[in-house]
Amino acid sequence: QLQLVESGGGLVQPGESLRLSCAASGSTLDNYAIGWFRQAPGNEREGIAYVSGSGRTSHVVDFVKYRFTITKDNAKNIVFLQMNGLQSEDSGVYYCAATPNPHALIASTDQYTYWGQGTQVTVSS
C-alpha cells in the first residue's frame, strides 16, 4: 500500500519561496504518476502540477507555471514542488496524490488513488 507524506509547508512572506516534499513508502514511485493539489478555505481542491512515473514528463498549470516547478526523484522515492515568488493567493493546504497510471498527467482528483495528509502553506505579510 502506497503511503504519501507531505512536508515543507509554513508561513512565509510574499515573494519568498518554499519547497514542498512528498515522500513515498510502501511502493516505488516509478509505477505512479504524481500530482500536487491545493485547497484554500471555501474553495475546491485544484490541481497545480503533475509528473509522470518516470519523471521525464511534467506539467504545471498556467497560473503558476513561471513560479512553480515539479520534480521527481524515483531513486529516493520523493517528489518536490518548488514554489517561488509566493503570493497570498497561493495560501492553502497542499496535497500530493498518486495514480497507478504512470503515464497520466491529469487534473481530476477522482483519478488519484492515494493521498497524503496535506501541508499548510500560508503567505502573509
DRENPA-3360 file (N, C-alpha, C; in nm, 2 decimals, always signed):
BEGIN
1 = QLQLVESG = +0.08/-0.12/+0.00/+0.00/+0.00/+0.00/+0.09/+0.12/+0.00 ~ +0.07/+0.21/-0.10/+0.15/+0.33/-0.11/+0.10/+0.43/-0.01 ~ +0.20/+0.49/+0.06/+0.17/+0.60/+0.15/+0.25/+0.72/+0.12 ~ +0.18/+0.84/+0.13/+0.25/+0.96/+0.09/+0.24/+1.06/+0.21 ~ +0.36/+1.12/+0.23/+0.36/+1.22/+0.34/+0.42/+1.35/+0.29 ~ +0.35/+1.46/+0.30/+0.39/+1.59/+0.26/+0.47/+1.66/+0.37 ~ +0.56/+1.75/+0.33/+0.62/+1.83/+0.43/+0.68/+1.95/+0.36 ~ +0.72/+2.05/+0.44/+0.78/+2.17/+0.39/+0.70/+2.29/+0.38;
9 = GGLVQPGE = +0.57/+2.28/+0.43/+0.49/+2.40/+0.43/+0.53/+2.49/+0.55 ~ +0.46/+2.61/+0.55/+0.49/+2.70/+0.66/+0.43/+2.84/+0.63 ~ +0.47/+2.93/+0.71/+0.43/+3.07/+0.70/+0.55/+3.15/+0.63 ~ +0.52/+3.21/+0.52/+0.62/+3.29/+0.45/+0.56/+3.42/+0.41 ~ +0.65/+3.52/+0.38/+0.61/+3.65/+0.33/+0.59/+3.65/+0.18 ~ +0.51/+3.74/+0.12/+0.50/+3.74/-0.02/+0.64/+3.76/-0.09 ~ +0.66/+3.69/-0.20/+0.78/+3.69/-0.27/+0.88/+3.58/-0.23 ~ +0.86/+3.52/-0.11/+0.95/+3.42/-0.07/+0.92/+3.28/-0.14;
17 = SLRLSCAA = +1.01/+3.19/-0.10/+1.00/+3.05/-0.17/+0.98/+2.95/-0.06 ~ +0.92/+2.84/-0.11/+0.91/+2.71/-0.03/+0.93/+2.59/-0.12 ~ +0.99/+2.49/-0.06/+1.00/+2.36/-0.14/+0.92/+2.26/-0.06 ~ +0.81/+2.21/-0.12/+0.73/+2.10/-0.06/+0.79/+1.97/-0.10 ~ +0.78/+1.87/-0.01/+0.83/+1.74/-0.04/+0.71/+1.64/-0.02 ~ +0.71/+1.54/-0.10/+0.61/+1.43/-0.10/+0.69/+1.30/-0.09 ~ +0.70/+1.25/+0.03/+0.78/+1.12/+0.04/+0.69/+1.00/+0.04 ~ +0.73/+0.90/-0.04/+0.65/+0.78/-0.05/+0.71/+0.66/+0.02;
25 = SGSTLDNY = +0.63/+0.57/+0.06/+0.67/+0.45/+0.12/+0.57/+0.34/+0.08 ~ +0.61/+0.22/+0.09/+0.52/+0.11/+0.06/+0.52/+0.06/-0.08 ~ +0.58/+0.14/-0.17/+0.59/+0.11/-0.31/+0.68/+0.21/-0.38 ~ +0.73/+0.17/-0.50/+0.82/+0.26/-0.57/+0.74/+0.36/-0.66 ~ +0.78/+0.48/-0.66/+0.71/+0.59/-0.73/+0.72/+0.58/-0.88 ~ +0.81/+0.50/-0.93/+0.81/+0.49/-1.08/+0.69/+0.43/-1.14 ~ +0.61/+0.36/-1.05/+0.49/+0.30/-1.10/+0.37/+0.39/-1.09 ~ +0.39/+0.52/-1.05/+0.28/+0.61/-1.03/+0.31/+0.75/-1.09;
33 = AIGWFRQA = +0.21/+0.81/-1.14/+0.22/+0.95/-1.17/+0.17/+1.02/-1.05 ~ +0.23/+1.14/-1.03/+0.20/+1.22/-0.91/+0.15/+1.35/-0.94 ~ +0.05/+1.40/-0.86/+0.00/+1.53/-0.88/+0.01/+1.61/-0.75 ~ +0.03/+1.74/-0.76/+0.02/+1.83/-0.64/-0.11/+1.91/-0.66 ~ -0.18/+1.92/-0.55/-0.31/+1.99/-0.55/-0.31/+2.09/-0.43 ~ -0.39/+2.19/-0.44/-0.40/+2.27/-0.32/-0.55/+2.31/-0.30 ~ -0.58/+2.34/-0.18/-0.72/+2.37/-0.14/-0.71/+2.49/-0.04 ~ -0.77/+2.60/-0.08/-0.79/+2.71/+0.00/-0.93/+2.71/+0.07;
41 = PGNEREGI = -0.94/+2.77/+0.19/-1.07/+2.76/+0.26/-1.18/+2.81/+0.17 ~ -1.29/+2.73/+0.17/-1.41/+2.76/+0.09/-1.39/+2.73/-0.06 ~ -1.28/+2.68/-0.10/-1.26/+2.65/-0.24/-1.24/+2.50/-0.27 ~ -1.27/+2.46/-0.39/-1.24/+2.32/-0.43/-1.09/+2.30/-0.44 ~ -1.06/+2.17/-0.43/-0.92/+2.13/-0.44/-0.89/+2.14/-0.59 ~ -0.77/+2.21/-0.62/-0.73/+2.23/-0.76/-0.60/+2.18/-0.79 ~ -0.58/+2.13/-0.91/-0.45/+2.07/-0.95/-0.35/+2.18/-0.98 ~ -0.23/+2.16/-0.94/-0.12/+2.26/-0.97/-0.01/+2.20/-1.06;
49 = AYVSGSGR = +0.03/+2.08/-1.03/+0.15/+2.03/-1.11/+0.14/+1.88/-1.11 ~ +0.19/+1.82/-1.22/+0.18/+1.68/-1.24/+0.31/+1.63/-1.30 ~ +0.35/+1.50/-1.26/+0.47/+1.44/-1.32/+0.45/+1.29/-1.34 ~ +0.50/+1.24/-1.45/+0.48/+1.11/-1.48/+0.56/+1.01/-1.39 ~ +0.53/+0.88/-1.41/+0.60/+0.78/-1.33/+0.75/+0.79/-1.35 ~ +0.80/+0.80/-1.47/+0.94/+0.81/-1.50/+1.00/+0.94/-1.45 ~ +0.92/+1.04/-1.44/+0.97/+1.18/-1.40/+1.02/+1.26/-1.52 ~ +1.01/+1.20/-1.64/+1.06/+1.27/-1.76/+0.96/+1.37/-1.82;
57 = TSHVVDFV = +0.83/+1.35/-1.78/+0.72/+1.43/-1.83/+0.65/+1.50/-1.72 ~ +0.63/+1.63/-1.73/+0.56/+1.70/-1.63/+0.48/+1.81/-1.69 ~ +0.39/+1.87/-1.60/+0.31/+1.98/-1.65/+0.27/+2.06/-1.52 ~ +0.28/+2.19/-1.54/+0.25/+2.28/-1.44/+0.14/+2.38/-1.50 ~ +0.03/+2.40/-1.42/-0.08/+2.48/-1.47/-0.04/+2.62/-1.50 ~ -0.11/+2.68/-1.59/-0.07/+2.81/-1.64/-0.05/+2.92/-1.53 ~ -0.14/+2.92/-1.44/-0.14/+3.03/-1.34/-0.02/+3.03/-1.25 ~ +0.05/+2.92/-1.24/+0.17/+2.92/-1.16/+0.30/+2.87/-1.23;
65 = KYRFTITK = +0.29/+2.85/-1.37/+0.39/+2.78/-1.44/+0.52/+2.86/-1.44 ~ +0.52/+2.99/-1.42/+0.65/+3.06/-1.42/+0.71/+3.07/-1.28 ~ +0.64/+3.01/-1.18/+0.69/+3.02/-1.04/+0.70/+2.89/-0.97 ~ +0.63/+2.79/-1.02/+0.63/+2.65/-0.96/+0.70/+2.55/-1.05 ~ +0.77/+2.46/-0.99/+0.84/+2.35/-1.06/+0.82/+2.22/-0.99 ~ +0.78/+2.12/-1.06/+0.77/+1.98/-1.00/+0.88/+1.90/-1.05 ~ +0.94/+1.82/-0.96/+1.05/+1.73/-0.99/+1.03/+1.60/-0.91 ~ +1.08/+1.49/-0.97/+1.06/+1.36/-0.91/+1.19/+1.29/-0.90;
73 = DNAKNIVF = +1.22/+1.23/-0.79/+1.35/+1.15/-0.77/+1.30/+1.01/-0.74 ~ +1.29/+0.93/-0.84/+1.25/+0.79/-0.81/+1.35/+0.71/-0.73 ~ +1.47/+0.74/-0.74/+1.57/+0.67/-0.66/+1.55/+0.69/-0.51 ~ +1.50/+0.81/-0.48/+1.48/+0.85/-0.34/+1.33/+0.84/-0.30 ~ +1.25/+0.80/-0.40/+1.10/+0.79/-0.38/+1.04/+0.92/-0.32 ~ +1.07/+1.03/-0.39/+1.02/+1.16/-0.34/+0.99/+1.25/-0.46 ~ +0.89/+1.33/-0.44/+0.86/+1.44/-0.54/+0.86/+1.57/-0.47 ~ +0.91/+1.67/-0.54/+0.92/+1.80/-0.49/+0.83/+1.90/-0.57;
81 = LQMNGLQS = +0.78/+2.00/-0.49/+0.72/+2.12/-0.56/+0.79/+2.24/-0.51 ~ +0.87/+2.30/-0.60/+0.94/+2.42/-0.57/+0.85/+2.54/-0.60 ~ +0.83/+2.62/-0.51/+0.74/+2.74/-0.52/+0.82/+2.86/-0.50 ~ +0.83/+2.95/-0.60/+0.90/+3.07/-0.59/+0.80/+3.19/-0.60 ~ +0.84/+3.30/-0.55/+0.76/+3.42/-0.57/+0.62/+3.40/-0.52 ~ +0.61/+3.35/-0.40/+0.48/+3.31/-0.34/+0.39/+3.44/-0.32 ~ +0.26/+3.42/-0.34/+0.17/+3.53/-0.32/+0.06/+3.48/-0.23 ~ -0.02/+3.58/-0.18/-0.12/+3.55/-0.08/-0.22/+3.44/-0.13;
89 = EDSGVYYC = -0.25/+3.45/-0.26/-0.35/+3.36/-0.32/-0.29/+3.22/-0.33 ~ -0.16/+3.20/-0.31/-0.11/+3.06/-0.30/-0.13/+2.99/-0.17 ~ -0.19/+3.06/-0.08/-0.21/+3.00/+0.06/-0.31/+2.89/+0.04 ~ -0.29/+2.79/+0.13/-0.39/+2.68/+0.13/-0.32/+2.55/+0.18 ~ -0.39/+2.44/+0.18/-0.33/+2.31/+0.21/-0.29/+2.25/+0.08 ~ -0.17/+2.20/+0.08/-0.11/+2.14/-0.04/-0.11/+1.99/-0.02 ~ -0.16/+1.92/-0.12/-0.16/+1.77/-0.11/-0.08/+1.71/-0.23 ~ -0.02/+1.60/-0.21/+0.03/+1.52/-0.32/-0.06/+1.40/-0.33;
97 = AATPNPHA = -0.07/+1.35/-0.45/-0.15/+1.23/-0.47/-0.09/+1.15/-0.58 ~ -0.12/+1.02/-0.58/-0.06/+0.92/-0.68/-0.17/+0.85/-0.75 ~ -0.15/+0.83/-0.88/-0.24/+0.74/-0.96/-0.15/+0.63/-1.01 ~ -0.21/+0.51/-1.02/-0.13/+0.40/-1.07/-0.11/+0.39/-1.22 ~ -0.15/+0.50/-1.29/-0.13/+0.51/-1.43/+0.00/+0.60/-1.44 ~ +0.12/+0.54/-1.47/+0.24/+0.62/-1.46/+0.25/+0.72/-1.57 ~ +0.17/+0.71/-1.68/+0.18/+0.80/-1.79/+0.08/+0.92/-1.78 ~ +0.00/+0.92/-1.67/-0.10/+1.02/-1.66/-0.05/+1.15/-1.62;
105 = LIASTDQY = -0.10/+1.26/-1.68/-0.08/+1.40/-1.63/-0.22/+1.46/-1.62 ~ -0.28/+1.44/-1.51/-0.43/+1.46/-1.51/-0.46/+1.55/-1.39 ~ -0.57/+1.63/-1.41/-0.61/+1.72/-1.31/-0.72/+1.67/-1.22 ~ -0.79/+1.57/-1.27/-0.91/+1.52/-1.20/-0.88/+1.45/-1.07 ~ -0.93/+1.50/-0.96/-0.89/+1.44/-0.83/-0.94/+1.30/-0.82 ~ -1.05/+1.27/-0.88/-1.10/+1.13/-0.86/-1.02/+1.03/-0.94 ~ -0.92/+1.07/-1.01/-0.83/+0.97/-1.08/-0.72/+0.93/-0.99 ~ -0.70/+1.00/-0.88/-0.59/+0.97/-0.79/-0.64/+0.88/-0.68;
113 = TYWGQGTQ = -0.56/+0.77/-0.65/-0.59/+0.67/-0.56/-0.54/+0.70/-0.42 ~ -0.42/+0.75/-0.41/-0.35/+0.77/-0.28/-0.33/+0.92/-0.26 ~ -0.35/+0.96/-0.14/-0.34/+1.10/-0.10/-0.26/+1.11/+0.03 ~ -0.18/+1.22/+0.04/-0.11/+1.25/+0.16/-0.21/+1.33/+0.25 ~ -0.16/+1.36/+0.37/-0.24/+1.43/+0.47/-0.25/+1.58/+0.45 ~ -0.16/+1.63/+0.36/-0.15/+1.77/+0.33/-0.05/+1.85/+0.42 ~ -0.01/+1.96/+0.37/+0.08/+2.05/+0.44/+0.03/+2.20/+0.42 ~ +0.03/+2.27/+0.52/-0.03/+2.41/+0.51/+0.08/+2.51/+0.46;
121 = VTVSS = +0.04/+2.59/+0.37/+0.12/+2.70/+0.32/+0.04/+2.83/+0.34 ~ +0.10/+2.92/+0.41/+0.04/+3.05/+0.44/+0.13/+3.16/+0.39 ~ +0.09/+3.24/+0.30/+0.17/+3.35/+0.25/+0.10/+3.48/+0.30 ~ +0.17/+3.55/+0.39/+0.12/+3.67/+0.45/+0.23/+3.76/+0.50 ~ +0.20/+3.89/+0.49/+0.30/+3.98/+0.54/+0.27/+4.02/+0.68;
% end
